[in-house]
Amino acid sequence: MTPDRSPAVELEVGSRTVRLSNPDRVYFPASGATKLDLATYYLAVGDGIVRALRDRPCMLHRYPTGVTGEKVHQKRLPRGAPPWMETVEVYFPRYGRTADELCVTELAHVIWAVQMSTVEFHPWNSRRADTERPDEWRIDLDPMPDCPFDRVRRVAHVAREVLDELGAVGWPKTSGGSGLHVYVRVAPEHEFGDVRRAALAFAREVERRAPDDVTTAWWRRDRDPSLVFVDYNQNARDHTIASAYSVRGTPDATVSTPLRWDEIDAVDPRDCTLRTVPARFAELGDLHAGIDHAVFDLAPLLGWAERDEREGAPAPPDDDG
């Protein structure tokens, strides 16, 4: 029997039993990690991944034959879901359609998604209680092609300096790629457009303080390829990035991994993988566990946005989904 046709296994996940077909199928060729390894990883970081996804509409990145094969961006819950899976209906005005997206409330939902070949989990920054009002502001430090990671580190420290002055608590993580993310919990009192405006005002302040390291240019052609783009547009409606603890679709199975601020200068994101993060999680627990208890009021940033607009700062094109 070939690995792709290995006998199914049953995993006990809380009060649920999840059947995992083809558990020996290799999903990550560089490490040899299999579908079962992927499920075992998510079981090991269960509290963290559920906290990151809880009650959020979630887009799935599925790789039916492994990460070197076809990638499927799945907005709707895949067919064949058991009755205990949960969803939330979201509307896409650009297409005039709705979709029932996965809404994780327990670990079995994550493992069932793995059974359906999901590798990456990309949640909205709002929750199903009010999908139109985000409760998470996302700072995406996105290096351009020629940008060294040391520059990303420097920009992360500048971002933290600005957050500290605002009285906001930032929760950093690797992106699972070449960048860093910082999340800030906010009260769900504003629509996506205002959260994006606030994020742009913050990005511009970081750029003022680190003009040799940062760009906020909207068009890629206008960005210096050696700089860090502070991508405020990740706060637009229906824009998603990989959650904390999400494995990424890379040959080495890198993971978007929560960090302590004092780790920024030492971390090599390539070392944060499906193989290494479970031991880290067992030792440190979920470094984002306190995020819901550190809620920031966006009013100061919206004041910065109004100031910038009065002073003639160009507004980026509308991109609210």
N, C-alpha and C positions, 0 to 999 in steps of 0.2 A: 504494500500500500504506500503510495507517495505521500510526502508530508502534506501536500495540499488536500489530501483525502484522508487524513488521519481521523480516527474515531472521535466523535464529539465527547466533551466532558461537561459535567454539571457543576456549577459553582454556587455555593450557598452564600447569599449576600443579604445579610439581615434576615428578614422573614421570607425572602424570595429565593427561588431557585432559577438560575439563568443558565440556559444551555448554550455552550460555546462550540460551534462547529469548526472543523478544520483547525484545531488549536496549534498544530505544528507548522502551519504555513508561515514562512519567513516574511515578515513585514519590513524589516530593516536590515538590508544586506551587509552593511559595514560591520554591524555588531552581531548579526545572526539572530536578533531578537524576533520572537514569533508572536502570533496573535495571542497565545496564552500568556507570554511574557508581558504583553501590553495590558491585558486584563489584570494580571497579578500586580503590575505597577499601580494601576488605578485603585486596586484594593488596598495597597500599602499606604497610599496618600489620601485615603477616602475622605477623611474629615476636611482636608484642604480643598480637594476638587469640588466637593459638594458645597462648601462655603463659597467658593468662587462663582459657582453656577446657580446657586439657589434662587428659585423663583424668577429667573431671567429667561426671556426668549433666547434660544440657543441655535445657532447655525452649526451644522456638522460638516467637517471635512473628512470624507470617506475615501478609502483607498482599497477597493475590493480585492486587488491582487498584490497589495504591498505598495510601499511608497515610491517605487520606481515605475509603477503602472499608472493607470488613469486615476485622476483626482476628481471626486464628485463633490460639488458644493451643494449641500442638502439643506434647504430651508424648511421643507415640510418633514414631519416625522415619517420615517420610512414605513412602508406598508408591512403588515404582519405584526404590528406592535401588540403586546399583551394588554389587557384592559387596565392594568395598574400603571401603565405609563401615563404621564401627564403632559399636557400641552397648553399653550396660550395662543390665541389668535392675534396675529399682527397684520396690519394693513400696509400695502406698498403703493403709495399714491402714484409713483412713476409708472406703474404697470396697471393700476386700477384693480389689483387683486389682493386677496388675503391668503395667509398661510397659517396652518396650525404647527407652530414650532415646538420642539422639545422644551419642556420646562422642568428642570431637575429639582426634585425635592428629597431624593434619597439616593444612596450609592447604587442601588440596583438599576436605576435609570441610566447611569453612566456605563455600567457593565453591559447592559442590553445594547446600548449604542455601540460599544466595542464589538459585540457579536455581529452587528450590522456593518462592520469594517470601519467604524469611526476611529480616527487617530487623534484629530484635533477638535477641540471644543471652543467655539467662538461666540460668547454670550453678548447680548446687548448690554448697554450700560444703564438700562432701566429694568424694572421688575413688573410682574404681571398685574400687581395692584393698580398700576397706572403706567402703561408702557410708553406714554408720551412725555413722562417727566423723569429724566435720568436722576439716579442717586449716586452716580460714579463719574467723576471727572478723570479722564485718562490723559496722561502726559506721555507721549511717545517720542523718545529720542532716537530718531531714525538716521543712521549714518549713510551718507551718500557713498557712491562706489569706491572713492579713493580716501575715505575717512578712516584713520586709525582708531582702534578702540580706546586708546588713551584719551583721545579727544572726547569720546562719548562719556568717559569717566569724569573729565573736567566739567563738562556741561551738566552732568548729574549733580555735581556739588553746587554749581551755580543755581540750578533749579531748587535744590534743597534750601539754599540761602534765602531765596525769594519766598519759598513756602514758609520758612521759619518766621520771616518778617511779617507775613500775612497771618500767622497764627494757625496755619494749616499743617496737618500731619500727612506726610507722604509715605506711601508704602511701595518700595522699589522691588523690581523683579527683572530678571533677564527676559528678553523677548523670546528666547529659544532660537534666535537668529543672531544677528550682529549688533543689535541695539539693546536699549534698556527701556523699561516702562516704569512709570510711577503713577500709582492710583491714589486718589483722594476721595473720601466719602463726602457727599454733599446731601443736603436735604432735598427731597424730590418736590421742589417748589417752582422749578423753571422748566420751560420747554427746551427741546434740543437746540434751537437757534441761539438762545441766551447762553446755554452752557458752552456752545461753540465760540460765541463772542468772548466769553470769559477766558476760555482756553487760548484764544488768539491774543488777548491782552497780556496774558501771562507769558506766552511765547515771545512776544515783542519785548517784554521786560528782560527776559533771559538774553535775548539777542542784544539789547542795549548794553548789558553787563559783560557779554562775551562776544563782541562783534567779529573777532577773528576765528571763532569756533562755531558760530550758529548762523543759520539762515531760516527765515520764515517765508521765503519767496514761494508764491503759490505754484507757479509753473515750474516743472522739473527743469526745463531748458534754461531757466534763470538762476538755478542754484549752482553754487560752486561745488564741484564734485568731491571736494576734500572736507566739506563742512557737515555738521549735524543739522538735520532738518527737524525742528520741533513741530511735530505733525499734529496741530490742533484739530485737523479735520477728522481725526479718529473719534471726535465727539459729535459728529453729525449723525442724524437719524439713520438707522440701519447700517452704520459702519461698525464693524466688529474687529477685535483682535484676539489672539489666543489668550485664554484665561490663565490665571495662576495655576500651576501644576499640569497644564495641558502639555502633552507630548507634541512635538512638531513633526511634520512629514519630511524629515531629513534622514539620510542613510544611517546616521549615528544615533538617531532617536533622541535628539536634544529635547530639553524640557524648559518651559517658561517657569523659572524658579524664583520664588520669593527670596529676598536677601535682607540682611541687616545693612544699615548705611555704612557701617565700618568695614564691610566686605567689598565695597565698590572698587577700591583700588587694587584689590588682589584677585577678584574673581575672573576666571576665564570661562565665558559662557559655554565653550565647547566641552567643559568638564561636567556640566550639569545635564545628565542624561537619564534615560529610563533605568540604567544600571546603577547609577550613583545616588540619585535623589531619594530613593526609599530609606537608605541608611541615614541620610541627612535629616529626613523628616522624622525618623524614629528618635534621633538625638535632640533635635531642636523644636519639634512640633511645627505647627503652622505659624510661620512668622507674620502672616496677615490676620491672625485670629482676632486682633483687637480693632480691625478696621471699622466695624459698625459702631464703635463707641467713640469715634473721633470725627464727628460731623462738622464740616466747614460751611460757613455762610458765604455764598458767592458775591454778596453785595460789594465788597471792595474791588473785586476784579471787574464787575460790571461797571463800577465807577471809572476804572482805568479804561475800559472799552469806550465809554462815552467820551472821556477826555481825548483818546486817540482819534475818535471819529470827528470830534470838533476841530482837532488840529489837522485834519485832512488825510489821515492815514487811509490808504486804499482798502476798500472792503473786498475780500475774496469773492468769487462767484458763489451764488447760493448752491448748497449741496446738502440739503436736509432729507434726502431720500425720496 
